[in-house]
Amino acid sequence: MARALLTGLLGLLLAGAGAVFGASALLLPGCALVILALACAAWAALAGWGRLERRIGSTRVVEDEPCSVVLEARTLLPSPPGSEIVEPLAADGGRPARWRRTQRVETEVRFPRRGRHELEPARLIVRDPLGVASRELRSAPGEEVLVLPRIEAVRTARSGGGQLSALSRLSESASEEGPRVDFDGLREARPQTPATRIHWPAVARTGRLVEVSLLAQIDRRPVVVLDATSPSSPAALDSAVRAAASLCVAFARAGGCDLLLPGERRPSHVDATLAAWPALHVHLALVEAGGHPVLPSRLGRVGAVFWVNAHESSGGLPSSVARSTCACFLVTPGPATASSAFTVAACQGRPLGRAARGAA
């Protein structure tokens, strides 16, 4: 409305000058400018009286997937020529408004990065035909969209870049300990312990009944660990999150796996039905730099550990992982190398031997 105000002030100055100096020739244009400013301001105010609504197809979308956005404007008067609708999410930005009381604009938007995105309100800018006055209608503020990390294919070097179909066999072959160990220690035998569980060499040494403590079946599943302690860049962190999500879904479809996120002490299980995956997918979308997974002092697992680090040249692995007998893979952002066993989401994974784990 600033232009209408200036136009009205100019008209008042002309009319005042005509009245003071007796110049009747200035009275008519001065009054005309005042009337024009008032008329244009009233037109813009009436034509911009209404509401602008934005409807988003979904408040949760996956990176780079299309999301429908609909803008609907309802005004008291048809929008005059020169009016426009501005949608910050659209690639073309603003577009001319039509000479109608009700307008509808449909578009598709894509979000390239994961996380919570606060949307800038859309605007309907109503102007009078002469462009003297204008008024804005805005959509509701505070709208948010949660962008989830996309799932990408895991490709193994052994299959010539094909789909990951035998990652479980790959993790087993990376173990230096030969056949998988099915127990994690010895303990004093309980009364109901069968004879097949008694560790007879220990009985001969100590003279006491000692049984083998078997690992639970849950410890045989592969575990994906995400380390976001010191990412090389925001893009590297995003790649690491996508890699962790992709590995988790690939393992879950093959039978199940565990996922340990930064700041958590216990891994979350994802089975073949992916029932727990939606909540974990949301947690992955909100992972920020600086988060470190909390591991126990002793990692008593048989299943392979896939350590996903957001730094291209990661530091040493935790001692519990370095001392474990399970197969261990280090997944970092970067192109595939000669030692890479698989690639996923612009990251490469390589197996670590016992000697290489502390200096990984």
Backbone hydrogen bonds in HBPLUS format (Angstrom, degrees):
<---DONOR---> <-ACCEPTOR-->    atom                        ^
c    i                          cat <-CA-CA->   ^        H-A-AA   ^      H-
h    n   atom  resd res      DA  || num        DHA   H-A  angle D-A-AA Bond
n    s   type  num  typ     dist DA aas  dist angle  dist       angle   num
A0005-LEU N   A0001-MET O   3.01 MM   4  6.28 154.9  2.07 151.5 158.7     1
A0006-LEU N   A0002-ALA O   2.93 MM   4  6.24 159.6  1.97 152.1 157.1     2
A0007-THR N   A0003-ARG O   2.94 MM   4  6.14 155.0  2.00 144.6 152.0     3
A0008-GLY N   A0004-ALA O   2.92 MM   4  6.15 159.1  1.97 147.5 152.9     4
A0009-LEU N   A0005-LEU O   2.92 MM   4  6.18 155.6  1.98 148.9 155.6     5
A0010-LEU N   A0006-LEU O   2.90 MM   4  6.11 156.6  1.95 147.7 154.0     6
A0011-GLY N   A0007-THR O   3.03 MM   4  6.29 155.2  2.09 146.1 152.8     7
A0012-LEU N   A0008-GLY O   2.97 MM   4  6.26 153.4  2.04 145.7 152.9     8
A0013-LEU N   A0009-LEU O   2.89 MM   4  6.15 154.5  1.95 149.5 156.3     9
A0014-LEU N   A0010-LEU O   2.98 MM   4  6.25 161.7  2.01 150.6 155.1    10
A0015-ALA N   A0011-GLY O   2.92 MM   4  6.12 167.5  1.93 151.0 154.9    11
A0016-GLY N   A0012-LEU O   2.78 MM   4  5.85 156.4  1.84 144.5 152.0    12
A0017-ALA N   A0013-LEU O   2.81 MM   4  5.96 158.4  1.86 147.5 153.6    13
A0018-GLY N   A0014-LEU O   2.92 MM   4  6.14 155.5  1.98 147.8 154.6    14
A0019-ALA N   A0015-ALA O   2.98 MM   4  6.22 149.4  2.08 143.8 151.9    15
A0020-VAL N   A0016-GLY O   2.89 MM   4  6.08 157.4  1.95 151.3 157.2    16
A0021-PHE N   A0017-ALA O   2.97 MM   4  5.93 170.6  1.98 150.1 153.3    17
A0022-GLY N   A0018-GLY O   2.99 MM   4  5.37 110.8  2.48 126.5 137.9    18
A0023-ALA N   A0018-GLY O   2.88 MM   5  4.30 120.7  2.24 119.6 131.0    19
A0026-LEU N   A0023-ALA O   3.07 MM   3  5.82 160.8  2.11 119.3 124.4    20
A0027-LEU N   A0024-SER O   3.23 MM   3  5.27 143.9  2.37  99.1 109.0    21
A0030-GLY N   A0026-LEU O   3.13 MM   4  6.03 151.7  2.21 140.0 148.6    22
A0031-CYS N   A0027-LEU O   2.91 MM   4  6.08 166.6  1.93 154.1 157.3    23
A0032-ALA N   A0028-LEU O   2.92 MM   4  6.08 154.3  1.99 149.3 157.5    24
A0033-LEU N   A0029-PRO O   2.91 MM   4  6.09 154.4  1.98 146.8 152.3    25
A0034-VAL N   A0030-GLY O   3.10 MM   4  6.42 156.0  2.16 147.6 154.0    26
A0035-ILE N   A0031-CYS O   2.92 MM   4  6.17 165.9  1.94 152.5 156.2    27
A0036-LEU N   A0032-ALA O   2.82 MM   4  5.98 155.4  1.88 146.2 153.8    28
A0037-ALA N   A0033-LEU O   2.92 MM   4  6.09 160.7  1.95 147.7 152.3    29
A0038-LEU N   A0034-VAL O   3.02 MM   4  6.27 163.3  2.05 151.0 155.3    30
A0039-ALA N   A0035-ILE O   2.85 MM   4  6.02 158.9  1.90 148.8 155.2    31
A0040-CYS N   A0036-LEU O   2.91 MM   4  6.03 166.5  1.93 152.8 156.4    32
A0041-ALA N   A0037-ALA O   3.00 MM   4  6.08 159.9  2.04 145.7 151.6    33
A0042-ALA N   A0038-LEU O   2.95 MM   4  6.08 157.2  2.00 144.8 151.2    34
A0043-TRP N   A0039-ALA O   2.90 MM   4  6.08 156.5  1.96 147.0 153.8    35
A0044-ALA N   A0040-CYS O   2.95 MM   4  6.15 169.3  1.96 152.0 154.4    36
A0045-ALA N   A0041-ALA O   2.95 MM   4  6.07 155.6  2.01 143.8 151.2    37
A0046-LEU N   A0042-ALA O   2.94 MM   4  6.10 162.3  1.97 150.3 154.5    38
A0047-ALA N   A0043-TRP O   2.81 MM   4  5.93 165.9  1.83 155.8 160.6    39
A0048-GLY N   A0044-ALA O   2.89 MM   4  5.82 135.6  2.09 136.8 147.5    40
A0049-TRP N   A0046-LEU O   3.28 MM   3  5.20 164.1  2.31 104.7 106.4    41
A0076-LEU N   A0049-TRP O   2.75 MM  27  5.52 134.7  1.96 150.0 164.3    42
A0051-ARG N   A0074-ARG O   2.96 MM  23  5.60 150.7  2.04 151.1 160.1    43
A0074-ARG N   A0051-ARG O   3.03 MM  23  5.60 164.6  2.05 163.0 167.9    44
A0053-GLU N   A0072-GLU O   2.91 MM  19  5.27 172.9  1.92 152.2 154.0    45
A0072-GLU N   A0053-GLU O   2.90 MM  19  5.27 160.8  1.94 152.5 157.9    46
A0055-ARG N   A0070-VAL O   2.82 MM  15  5.12 164.8  1.84 153.3 158.7    47
A0070-VAL N   A0055-ARG O   2.87 MM  15  5.12 163.8  1.89 150.1 155.7    48
A0057-GLY N   A0068-SER O   2.75 MM  11  4.96 157.3  1.80 164.5 159.8    49
A0146-LEU N   A0059-THR O   2.78 MM  87  6.04 170.7  1.79 159.5 156.3    50
A0061-VAL N   A0146-LEU O   3.02 MM  85  6.44 153.3  2.09 152.4 160.8    51
A0148-LEU N   A0061-VAL O   2.65 MM  87  5.98 164.3  1.67 156.5 161.2    52
A0065-GLU N   A0062-VAL O   3.04 MM   3  5.58 161.5  2.07 139.4 139.1    53
A0063-GLU N   A0148-LEU O   2.96 MM  85  6.01 150.7  2.05 175.7 168.2    54
A0064-ASP N   A0111-PHE O   2.92 MM  47  5.34 162.3  1.95 132.5 137.4    55
A0067-CYS N   A0109-VAL O   2.86 MM  42  5.32 141.1  2.01 148.8 161.1    56
A0109-VAL N   A0067-CYS O   2.94 MM  42  5.32 162.9  1.97 145.8 149.5    57
A0069-VAL N   A0107-THR O   2.85 MM  38  5.37 162.3  1.88 161.8 159.8    58
A0107-THR N   A0069-VAL O   2.94 MM  38  5.37 153.2  2.01 156.6 164.0    59
A0071-LEU N   A0105-VAL O   2.76 MM  34  5.01 168.4  1.77 154.8 158.9    60
A0105-VAL N   A0071-LEU O   2.79 MM  34  5.01 160.9  1.82 147.4 153.5    61
A0073-ALA N   A0103-GLN O   2.83 MM  30  5.11 157.7  1.88 143.9 151.6    62
A0103-GLN N   A0073-ALA O   2.89 MM  30  5.11 157.2  1.94 144.5 151.5    63
A0075-THR N   A0101-ARG O   2.93 MM  26  5.13 154.7  2.00 140.6 149.0    64
A0079-SER N   A0100-ARG O   3.34 MM  21  5.98 153.9  2.42 130.3 126.6    65
A0083-SER N   A0080-PRO O   3.26 MM   3  6.04 150.8  2.35 141.4 143.1    66
A0097-ALA N   A0083-SER O   2.89 MM  14  5.30 174.9  1.90 119.9 121.3    67
A0084-GLU N   A0125-ILE O   3.00 MM  41  5.37 151.8  2.09 143.1 151.9    68
A0125-ILE N   A0084-GLU O   2.84 MM  41  5.37 159.5  1.88 171.4 173.0    69
A0085-ILE N   A0095-ARG O   2.82 MM  10  5.44 162.9  1.85 166.4 166.3    70
A0095-ARG N   A0085-ILE O   2.88 MM  10  5.44 146.2  1.99 144.3 155.0    71
A0086-VAL N   A0123-ARG O   2.76 MM  37  5.09 170.2  1.77 157.4 160.8    72
A0123-ARG N   A0086-VAL O   2.92 MM  37  5.09 166.8  1.94 149.7 154.1    73
A0087-GLU N   A0093-GLY O   3.32 MM   6  5.36 177.8  2.32 120.8 120.9    74
A0090-ALA N   A0087-GLU O   3.08 MM   3  5.58 146.0  2.20 114.5 123.4    75
A0093-GLY N   A0090-ALA O   3.40 MM   3  5.28 151.3  2.49  94.4 102.5    76
A0100-ARG N   A0098-ARG O   2.79 MM   2  5.47 135.6  1.98 106.5  92.2    77
A0115-GLY N   A0147-VAL O   2.91 MM  32  5.12 153.2  1.98 146.0 139.1    78
A0147-VAL N   A0115-GLY O   2.80 MM  32  5.12 178.9  1.80 151.6 151.3    79
A0117-HIS N   A0145-VAL O   2.87 MM  28  5.26 174.4  1.87 156.2 158.1    80
A0145-VAL N   A0117-HIS O   2.92 MM  28  5.26 152.8  2.00 145.0 153.9    81
A0119-LEU N   A0143-GLU O   2.81 MM  24  5.46 166.5  1.83 153.9 158.4    82
A0139-SER N   A0122-ALA O   2.98 MM  17  5.33 150.3  2.07 143.4 147.6    83
A0124-LEU N   A0137-LEU O   2.77 MM  13  4.95 153.2  1.84 144.5 152.1    84
A0137-LEU N   A0124-LEU O   2.85 MM  13  4.95 151.2  1.93 136.9 146.6    85
A0126-VAL N   A0135-ARG O   2.78 MM   9  5.21 168.4  1.79 168.1 164.8    86
A0135-ARG N   A0126-VAL O   2.80 MM   9  5.21 143.1  1.94 144.1 155.9    87
A0128-ASP N   A0133-ALA O   3.20 MM   5  5.91 154.6  2.27 154.4 155.9    88
A0131-GLY N   A0128-ASP O   2.95 MM   3  5.23 156.0  2.01 114.0 121.9    89
A0164-LEU N   A0154-VAL O   2.77 MM  10  5.31 116.6  2.17 171.1 167.3    90
A0155-ARG N   A0343-THR O   2.98 MM 188  5.41 172.0  1.98 164.8 165.4    91
A0343-THR N   A0155-ARG O   2.79 MM 188  5.41 152.8  1.86 154.2 163.3    92
A0161-GLY N   A0156-THR O   3.15 MM   5  5.54 153.8  2.22 163.4 161.6    93
A0157-ALA N   A0341-ALA O   2.91 MM 184  5.38 167.5  1.93 128.6 131.7    94
A0160-GLY N   A0157-ALA O   3.21 MM   3  5.30 160.5  2.25 108.5 109.6    95
A0162-GLY N   A0159-SER O   3.30 MM   3  5.26 152.0  2.39  97.4 105.6    96
A0170-LEU N   A0166-ALA O   3.09 MM   4  6.39 149.0  2.19 142.5 151.9    97
A0171-SER N   A0167-LEU O   2.88 MM   4  6.13 155.1  1.94 150.4 155.2    98
A0172-GLU N   A0168-SER O   3.07 MM   4  6.29 150.5  2.16 142.8 150.8    99
A0173-SER N   A0169-ARG O   3.01 MM   4  6.17 156.0  2.07 146.0 151.7   100
A0175-SER N   A0172-GLU O   3.28 MM   3  5.65 160.3  2.32 108.3 114.0   101
A0215-LEU N   A0182-ASP O   3.25 MM  33  6.01 166.2  2.27 131.0 133.8   102
A0184-ASP N   A0213-SER O   3.01 MM  29  6.03 159.3  2.05 175.1 176.6   103
A0213-SER N   A0185-GLY O   2.87 MM  28  5.38 171.4  1.88 152.3 151.4   104
A0187-ARG N   A0211-GLU O   3.07 MM  24  5.60 156.6  2.13 155.1 161.2   105
A0211-GLU N   A0187-ARG O   2.80 MM  24  5.60 156.9  1.86 170.6 175.8   106
A0189-ALA N   A0209-LEU O   3.05 MM  20  5.45 178.4  2.05 126.5 127.0   107
A0193-THR N   A0190-ARG O   3.10 MM   3  5.35 167.5  2.12 116.0 119.0   108
A0197-ARG N   A0194-PRO O   3.10 MM   3  5.64 157.1  2.16 112.6 119.3   109
A0198-ILE N   A0195-ALA O   3.16 MM   3  5.29 159.9  2.20 106.2 112.4   110
A0212-VAL N   A0197-ARG O   2.85 MM  15  5.57 154.0  1.92 159.1 167.3   111
A0199-HIS N   A0210-VAL O   2.76 MM  11  5.67 170.4  1.77 153.1 156.4   112
A0202-ALA N   A0199-HIS O   3.15 MM   3  5.63 122.7  2.50 108.9 121.6   113
A0203-VAL N   A0199-HIS O   3.12 MM   4  6.46 147.4  2.23 143.9 153.7   114
A0204-ALA N   A0200-TRP O   2.91 MM   4  6.15 154.7  1.97 154.7 160.4   115
A0205-ARG N   A0201-PRO O   3.12 MM   4  6.38 143.5  2.26 138.7 148.1   116
A0206-THR N   A0202-ALA O   2.93 MM   4  6.02 164.2  1.95 153.0 156.6   117
A0207-GLY N   A0203-VAL O   2.73 MM   4  4.99 145.5  1.85 133.6 142.7   118
A0219-ASP N   A0216-ALA O   3.01 MM   3  5.64 149.2  2.11 115.9 123.4   119
A0220-ARG N   A0217-GLN O   3.09 MM   3  5.47 164.2  2.12 112.7 117.6   120
A0302-VAL N   A0219-ASP O   2.93 MM  83  5.81 160.6  1.96 135.1 141.6   121
A0303-GLY N   A0219-ASP O   2.96 MM  84  6.13 174.2  1.97 143.7 142.7   122
A0258-ASP N   A0222-PRO O   2.96 MM  36  6.35 153.9  2.03 151.5 158.9   123
A0223-VAL N   A0304-ALA O   2.94 MM  81  6.43 157.7  1.99 162.3 169.7   124
A0306-PHE N   A0223-VAL O   2.87 MM  83  6.19 166.8  1.89 165.9 168.1   125
A0224-VAL N   A0258-ASP O   2.86 MM  34  6.18 164.8  1.89 148.9 150.5   126
A0260-LEU N   A0224-VAL O   2.87 MM  36  6.22 165.5  1.89 159.5 163.7   127
A0225-VAL N   A0306-PHE O   2.91 MM  81  6.08 168.8  1.92 150.2 153.2   128
A0308-VAL N   A0225-VAL O   2.72 MM  83  5.86 170.6  1.73 174.4 176.7   129
A0226-LEU N   A0260-LEU O   3.12 MM  34  6.45 164.4  2.14 175.8 178.6   130
A0227-ASP N   A0308-VAL O   2.76 MM  81  5.94 164.8  1.79 176.4 172.1   131
A0310-ALA N   A0227-ASP O   3.17 MM  83  6.44 150.4  2.26 174.3 176.7   132
A0228-ALA N   A0291-GLY O   3.00 MM  63  5.01 136.3  2.20 155.2 166.5   133
A0290-GLY N   A0228-ALA O   2.59 MM  62  5.52 153.1  1.66 163.4 155.8   134
A0232-SER N   A0310-ALA O   3.21 MM  78  6.58 158.9  2.26 133.2 130.2   135
A0237-LEU N   A0233-SER O   3.02 MM   4  6.36 155.2  2.08 153.2 159.8   136
A0238-ASP N   A0234-PRO O   2.99 MM   4  6.25 157.8  2.04 147.1 152.9   137
A0239-SER N   A0235-ALA O   2.95 MM   4  6.21 154.8  2.01 146.4 153.2   138
A0240-ALA N   A0236-ALA O   2.94 MM   4  6.18 157.4  1.99 147.5 153.4   139
A0241-VAL N   A0237-LEU O   2.93 MM   4  6.19 156.7  1.99 150.4 156.6   140
A0242-ARG N   A0238-ASP O   2.95 MM   4  6.20 160.8  1.99 149.6 154.7   141
A0243-ALA N   A0239-SER O   2.86 MM   4  6.09 154.4  1.93 147.2 154.9   142
A0244-ALA N   A0240-ALA O   2.92 MM   4  6.17 161.9  1.96 150.8 154.8   143
A0245-ALA N   A0241-VAL O   2.95 MM   4  6.16 163.4  1.98 150.8 155.5   144
A0246-SER N   A0242-ARG O   2.84 MM   4  5.98 159.5  1.88 149.2 155.2   145
A0247-LEU N   A0243-ALA O   2.91 MM   4  6.07 164.1  1.94 152.9 156.9   146
A0248-CYS N   A0244-ALA O   2.98 MM   4  6.08 159.3  2.03 145.9 152.0   147
A0249-VAL N   A0245-ALA O   3.05 MM   4  6.27 163.3  2.07 150.3 153.9   148
A0250-ALA N   A0246-SER O   2.96 MM   4  6.11 159.5  2.01 147.4 153.6   149
A0251-PHE N   A0247-LEU O   2.93 MM   4  6.11 165.0  1.95 154.7 157.9   150
A0252-ALA N   A0248-CYS O   2.90 MM   4  6.02 156.4  1.96 145.7 153.3   151
A0253-ARG N   A0249-VAL O   2.99 MM   4  6.14 159.8  2.03 149.0 153.2   152
A0254-ALA N   A0250-ALA O   3.24 MM   4  6.42 131.5  2.49 132.1 144.5   153
A0254-ALA N   A0251-PHE O   3.01 MM   3  4.96 129.4  2.27  93.7 108.2   154
A0256-GLY N   A0251-PHE O   2.99 MM   5  5.57 165.1  2.01 136.3 131.9   155
A0255-GLY N   A0252-ALA O   3.11 MM   3  5.22 161.7  2.14 105.1 110.6   156
A0257-CYS N   A0270-VAL O   3.03 MM  13  5.55 151.8  2.12 148.5 157.4   157
A0270-VAL N   A0257-CYS O   2.90 MM  13  5.55 170.2  1.91 163.6 163.0   158
A0259-LEU N   A0268-SER O   2.80 MM   9  5.19 148.5  1.89 143.1 153.8   159
A0268-SER N   A0259-LEU O   2.85 MM   9  5.19 168.8  1.86 142.9 140.6   160
A0264-GLU N   A0261-LEU O   3.14 MM   3  5.70 162.9  2.17 138.8 140.5   161
A0263-GLY N   A0292-HIS O   3.01 MM  29  5.66 158.0  2.06 112.8 115.6   162
A0294-VAL N   A0264-GLU O   3.28 MM  30  5.92 159.6  2.32 151.8 151.4   163
A0274-LEU N   A0271-ASP O   3.04 MM   3  5.49 158.6  2.08 114.0 120.8   164
A0277-TRP N   A0274-LEU O   3.25 MM   3  5.06 150.7  2.34  95.8 104.4   165
A0280-LEU N   A0276-ALA O   3.46 MM   4  6.67 162.5  2.49 148.5 153.5   166
A0281-HIS N   A0277-TRP O   2.75 MM   4  5.86 153.5  1.82 163.4 171.8   167
A0282-VAL N   A0278-PRO O   3.19 MM   4  6.44 148.3  2.29 142.0 148.9   168
A0283-HIS N   A0279-ALA O   3.15 MM   4  6.50 155.1  2.22 143.6 150.1   169
A0284-LEU N   A0280-LEU O   2.93 MM   4  6.21 155.0  1.99 150.1 156.4   170
A0285-ALA N   A0281-HIS O   3.09 MM   4  6.34 145.6  2.21 139.2 148.2   171
A0285-ALA N   A0282-VAL O   3.11 MM   3  5.08 119.4  2.50  93.1 108.2   172
A0286-LEU N   A0283-HIS O   3.16 MM   3  5.28 136.9  2.36  98.4 109.9   173
A0287-VAL N   A0284-LEU O   3.34 MM   3  5.27 169.8  2.35 104.1 106.9   174
A0301-ARG N   A0299-LEU O   3.10 MM   2  5.81 128.7  2.38 105.1  90.9   175
A0305-VAL N   A0327-ALA O   2.88 MM  22  6.33 158.1  1.93 154.8 159.0   176
A0329-PHE N   A0305-VAL O   2.80 MM  24  6.20 161.0  1.83 164.9 170.3   177
A0307-TRP N   A0329-PHE O   2.79 MM  22  6.06 154.4  1.86 176.8 169.3   178
A0331-VAL N   A0307-TRP O   2.80 MM  24  5.91 174.0  1.80 152.2 152.2   179
A0309-ASN N   A0331-VAL O   2.82 MM  22  6.09 160.2  1.86 169.7 175.2   180
A0321-VAL N   A0318-PRO O   3.05 MM   3  5.47 130.1  2.31 107.6 119.8   181
A0322-ALA N   A0318-PRO O   2.95 MM   4  6.25 164.2  1.98 155.0 160.2   182
A0323-ARG N   A0319-SER O   2.89 MM   4  5.94 149.6  1.98 149.8 155.4   183
A0324-SER N   A0321-VAL O   3.23 MM   3  5.20 146.4  2.35  98.5 108.2   184
A0352-LEU N   A0328-CYS O   2.86 MM  24  5.62 162.5  1.89 162.5 159.5   185
A0330-LEU N   A0350-ARG O   2.94 MM  20  5.54 163.4  1.97 160.7 158.4   186
A0350-ARG N   A0330-LEU O   3.04 MM  20  5.54 158.7  2.09 143.2 146.5   187
A0332-THR N   A0348-GLN O   3.14 MM  16  5.77 159.5  2.18 152.4 150.1   188
A0348-GLN N   A0332-THR O   2.96 MM  16  5.77 156.9  2.01 167.1 163.4   189
A0334-GLY N   A0346-ALA O   3.04 MM  12  6.01 173.2  2.04 147.8 146.6   190
A0340-SER N   A0337-THR O   3.13 MM   3  5.23 161.5  2.16 106.1 111.8   191
A0341-ALA N   A0349-GLY O   2.65 MM   8  5.73 161.7  1.68 157.1 163.5   192
A0342-PHE N   A0349-GLY O   3.34 MM   7  5.33 152.4  2.42 140.0 142.7   193
A0349-GLY N   A0342-PHE O   2.86 MM   7  5.33 172.8  1.86 153.9 154.7   194
A0344-VAL N   A0347-CYS O   2.88 MM   3  5.23 158.4  1.93 142.0 148.3   195
A0347-CYS N   A0344-VAL O   2.81 MM   3  5.23 138.6  1.98 113.7 126.7   196
A0356-ALA N   A0353-GLY O   3.11 MM   3  5.24 129.1  2.38  99.6 112.9   197
A0360-ALA N   A0357-ARG O   3.45 MM   3  5.17 169.2  2.46 102.4 102.8   198
